[in-house]
Amino acid sequence: MKSGRTPLTVKGIVFSALFGALLVAMSYIQIRFSFSPVQITLENMAVMLAGALLGAYYGFFSMFTVVLLLALGLPLLHGQGGLGLLLGPTGGFIWMFPVSAMLIGWFVNLIKGTGWAAYVAIFLVIELFGSLLLYVTGVPWLMYKLNVPLGKAMLLGCYPYLPFDALKAVAATFIVIQLRRVFPKFL
């Protein structure tokens, strides 16, 4: 008989809610560019941290919960919500939040230790899945919504944001490594 570990625990649900709230709070920190509907926010840093600290299951659960509540109309991301936000120009980025957190959680869980090798490996995972993966759905959706060619969509929704995403990935990696030293097993 298979040992029955409950997929949802109270601790996991509480931490998922806290990281969902972190996503909401970080969405209010933003820099707007006049040339693009995409703004620089700390939203994807919350996704990075949720995945890396909560793991694949709870990272996905925390971000999916926020996306679901947005779809139901709650004004959670920078005071906006509803299908208008999820189907708007930046919706393609938001849809990928749960998948991004899940992949970060899965791969970061495979990386052991707190030294420089772990730091570099965690940074690469966070940068790849917490930043670059979001562009896989975000840029084509932006291209579709604005009716612009791919090159223009990359200029509007990707290239100017890459250095900021790298800085967020460095900060998230630093936080993850420091918390690993204090709490070897977060959940």
C-alpha positions, 0 to 999 in steps of 0.5 A: 500500500502506498503511504498517503502523504497529503498533497496539501498541508496547512503549512504549504497552503499558508506559505502558498498564500503568503507568496501569492500575497508577495506577488500582489505586493510586488506588482505595485512596484513598477517602472513604466516605459512610454513606448510599451504597455509592458512595465518593469515590475517585481512580479516575476521575482515573486514567481522566482522566489515562490518556485525556488523556496516552495518547490514545484508543487506549492510554487505552482499552487501559489501562482495558479491561485493568484491567476485564478483569482485574477480571472475571477475579477479580483483586482490583485495585480497593480490594482487590476484584475479580470479577464481584461488583464489576462487577455490584455497585452501583458496576459501572456506573461501572467499565464506562465507564472504558475508553470514558471514557478513549478519548473523553478521549484523542480530544478532548484530542488535538484541543486544541493548545497549553498556554495558558489556552484549552487549559486551559479546553478540556481541563478541559471535555473531562475533566470531561464525559467523565471525570466526567459520562459515568460517571454515564450508566451508573453512576446507572441501574445503581445505581438498578437494583441498589438498586431506587430511583427515579432521584431517589434514585439521583442523591442516592446516586450523583451529586450529592454527588460532583460537586464532588469530580469537578470538583476532580479534573478541575482537578488532572488538567488541570493535570497534563496541561498541565504535562506537555505543556510538558515532553513535547509528544508523550507517546506 
